[in-house]
Amino acid sequence: MHSSEVEISDRRLLRGARSRQTVTRCAVDIASLDGLDGLSFGRLADELGISKAGIQTLFRTKEKLQLATVAAAGAIFAERVVEPAAAAARGATRLRALVDNWLAYATEPVFPGGCFWSANLPEFDSRPGPVRDALAQQHRDWVALLAREAGAAVTAGDLHDTDPELLAFQLAAVLTAANTALRLGDSHGIDTAHRVLDGLLGSPPVGR
């Protein structure tokens, strides 16, 4: 292949990647509001002002579109919640950063419907298949991350008489409840969540 042909191929791949990113970002927003079943090639085409055929070419099937949307949501979540917490010290400090970042992610909200997984896990938890598997794996990864940091906090002596896996389960449950409160317009939900989290994790850092 000549260099000019390689350059043309690279440009096409780049355009394809950018197109997928644009479509999946829009799809994440829709799915956070109406669930992954609310996605369709036609709706995305209308939202973005591009051809339905072009989107079908990128994803082929609705299931592949859903899976790409789940992956995109996971990448955005990692960027907004997980990666910033990596700068904090392992253990209690990083655990606190993770839950505080999560509350900020739901409060802004990063997605118009709030937490992407709170919106979609209930829809797919009893529907075996690749989409359910992808959502469930992301949820397990999140809870496992909380458990690892809780374990590091116990090892460091920052948390006492604590089962890391139990604490991770409790933290995930509190955060999900906070998201529900936000979606229902409960103005006290985040304050309540902070009080529960302080009870589980101890006093918050100065200046929160």
C-alpha positions as CSV (number, residue, x, y, z in Angstrom):
1,M,0.0,0.0,0.0
2,H,1.4,3.4,-1.0
3,S,1.9,6.1,1.7
4,S,-1.0,8.2,0.2
5,E,-3.3,5.2,0.5
6,V,-2.2,4.6,4.1
7,E,-2.9,8.3,4.9
8,I,-6.4,8.1,3.4
9,S,-7.1,4.9,5.4
10,D,-5.8,6.5,8.6
11,R,-8.1,9.5,8.1
12,R,-11.0,7.3,7.5
13,L,-10.3,5.4,10.7
14,L,-9.9,8.7,12.6
15,R,-13.2,10.0,11.2
16,G,-14.9,6.7,12.1
17,A,-13.5,6.8,15.7
18,R,-14.7,10.4,16.1
19,S,-18.1,9.5,14.7
20,R,-18.4,6.6,17.1
21,Q,-17.4,8.9,20.0
22,T,-20.0,11.5,19.0
23,V,-22.8,8.9,18.7
24,T,-22.0,7.0,21.9
25,R,-21.7,10.2,23.9
26,C,-25.2,11.2,22.8
27,A,-26.4,7.6,23.4
28,V,-25.1,7.7,26.9
29,D,-27.1,10.8,27.7
30,I,-30.3,9.3,26.2
31,A,-29.8,6.0,28.0
32,S,-29.3,7.7,31.3
33,L,-32.8,9.2,30.9
34,D,-34.7,6.6,29.0
35,G,-32.6,3.4,29.4
36,L,-30.7,1.5,26.9
37,D,-33.9,0.2,25.4
38,G,-34.7,3.9,24.5
39,L,-31.9,3.9,22.0
40,S,-32.5,3.6,18.3
41,F,-30.6,4.5,15.2
42,G,-33.4,6.8,14.1
43,R,-33.5,8.7,17.4
44,L,-29.8,9.2,17.4
45,A,-29.9,10.3,13.8
46,D,-32.5,12.9,14.7
47,E,-30.6,14.1,17.8
48,L,-27.3,14.5,15.9
49,G,-28.6,15.6,12.5
50,I,-26.8,12.8,10.7
51,S,-28.0,9.9,8.6
52,K,-29.6,6.8,10.2
53,A,-27.7,4.7,7.6
54,G,-24.4,6.2,8.8
55,I,-25.0,5.2,12.4
56,Q,-26.1,1.7,11.3
57,T,-22.8,1.4,9.4
58,L,-20.9,2.2,12.6
59,F,-22.7,-0.2,14.9
60,R,-24.6,-2.7,12.7
61,T,-27.1,-3.9,15.4
62,K,-28.9,-2.3,18.4
63,E,-27.1,-4.6,20.8
64,K,-23.7,-3.5,19.5
65,L,-24.9,0.1,19.9
66,Q,-25.9,-0.7,23.5
67,L,-22.6,-2.3,24.3
68,A,-20.7,0.6,22.8
69,T,-22.8,2.9,24.9
70,V,-22.1,1.0,28.1
71,A,-18.4,1.1,27.3
72,A,-18.5,4.8,26.7
73,A,-20.4,5.4,30.0
74,G,-17.7,3.4,31.8
75,A,-14.9,5.5,30.3
76,I,-16.6,8.8,31.2
77,F,-17.2,7.5,34.8
78,A,-13.5,6.4,35.1
79,E,-12.4,9.9,33.9
80,R,-14.7,11.8,36.3
81,V,-14.7,9.6,39.4
82,V,-11.9,7.0,39.4
83,E,-8.9,8.6,37.8
84,P,-9.0,11.9,39.9
85,A,-9.1,9.8,43.1
86,A,-5.8,8.0,42.1
87,A,-3.9,11.1,43.2
88,A,-5.0,10.6,46.8
89,A,-3.1,8.3,49.2
90,R,-4.2,4.7,49.2
91,G,-6.7,3.7,51.8
92,A,-9.1,5.9,53.7
93,T,-8.1,9.1,51.8
94,R,-8.6,7.6,48.4
95,L,-11.8,5.8,49.5
96,R,-13.2,9.2,50.6
97,A,-12.2,10.8,47.3
98,L,-14.0,8.0,45.4
99,V,-17.3,8.5,47.2
100,D,-17.0,12.3,47.1
101,N,-16.3,12.2,43.4
102,W,-19.2,9.8,42.9
103,L,-21.6,12.3,44.7
104,A,-20.3,15.1,42.5
105,Y,-20.8,12.9,39.4
106,A,-24.4,12.3,40.4
107,T,-25.1,15.9,41.6
108,E,-23.8,17.8,38.6
109,P,-25.0,15.5,37.0
110,V,-22.4,14.2,34.5
111,F,-25.3,12.4,32.6
112,P,-28.7,14.2,32.4
113,G,-30.5,11.2,34.0
114,G,-28.0,10.9,36.9
115,C,-26.2,7.7,37.5
116,F,-26.0,5.6,34.3
117,W,-26.0,2.3,36.1
118,S,-28.9,3.2,38.5
119,A,-30.9,3.9,35.3
120,N,-30.0,0.7,33.5
121,L,-29.1,-2.1,35.9
122,P,-32.7,-2.5,37.1
123,E,-33.8,-2.7,33.4
124,F,-31.3,-5.5,32.6
125,D,-30.7,-7.3,35.9
126,S,-33.1,-10.1,35.0
127,R,-32.4,-10.2,31.2
128,P,-29.4,-12.5,30.5
129,G,-27.2,-11.5,27.6
130,P,-24.1,-9.4,26.7
131,V,-25.6,-6.1,27.7
132,R,-26.5,-7.3,31.2
133,D,-23.0,-8.9,31.5
134,A,-21.3,-5.6,30.6
135,L,-23.4,-3.6,33.0
136,A,-22.9,-6.1,35.8
137,Q,-19.1,-6.3,35.3
138,Q,-18.8,-2.5,35.5
139,H,-20.8,-2.6,38.8
140,R,-18.7,-5.4,40.2
141,D,-15.5,-3.5,39.2
142,W,-16.7,-0.4,41.1
143,V,-17.6,-2.3,44.2
144,A,-14.4,-4.2,44.1
145,L,-12.5,-0.9,43.8
146,L,-14.2,0.3,46.9
147,A,-13.4,-2.9,48.7
148,R,-9.7,-2.7,47.8
149,E,-9.4,0.8,49.1
150,A,-11.3,-0.2,52.2
151,G,-9.0,-3.1,52.7
152,A,-6.0,-0.8,52.3
153,A,-7.5,1.5,55.0
154,V,-7.9,-1.4,57.4
155,T,-4.3,-2.4,56.8
156,A,-3.1,1.1,57.5
157,G,-5.1,1.3,60.7
158,D,-7.4,4.0,59.4
159,L,-10.5,1.8,59.7
160,H,-11.0,-0.6,62.6
161,D,-13.3,-3.7,63.0
162,T,-14.3,-3.3,59.3
163,D,-15.1,-5.9,56.7
164,P,-13.9,-4.3,53.5
165,E,-16.4,-6.1,51.3
166,L,-19.3,-5.3,53.6
167,L,-18.2,-1.7,53.7
168,A,-18.0,-1.5,49.9
169,F,-21.5,-3.0,49.6
170,Q,-22.8,-0.4,52.1
171,L,-21.1,2.5,50.3
172,A,-22.5,1.5,46.9
173,A,-26.0,1.2,48.4
174,V,-25.8,4.7,50.0
175,L,-24.6,6.2,46.8
176,T,-27.4,4.6,44.8
177,A,-29.9,5.9,47.4
178,A,-28.4,9.4,47.0
179,N,-28.9,9.2,43.3
180,T,-32.5,8.2,43.7
181,A,-33.1,11.1,46.1
182,L,-31.6,13.5,43.6
183,R,-33.7,12.3,40.8
184,L,-36.8,12.6,42.9
185,G,-35.9,16.2,43.9
186,D,-35.1,15.5,47.5
187,S,-33.0,18.5,48.5
188,H,-31.8,16.8,51.7
189,G,-30.7,13.6,50.0
190,I,-27.1,14.5,49.6
191,D,-26.7,15.8,53.1
192,T,-28.3,12.6,54.4
193,A,-25.8,10.6,52.3
194,H,-22.9,12.6,53.7
195,R,-24.0,11.9,57.2
196,V,-24.3,8.1,56.5
197,L,-20.9,8.1,54.8
198,D,-19.3,10.0,57.7
199,G,-20.7,7.3,60.0
200,L,-19.2,4.6,57.8
201,L,-15.8,6.2,57.1
202,G,-15.3,8.5,60.0
203,S,-14.9,12.3,60.1
204,P,-14.5,13.9,56.7
205,P,-11.4,15.7,55.6
206,V,-11.1,19.3,56.9
207,G,-12.6,21.7,54.4
208,R,-15.1,19.4,52.7
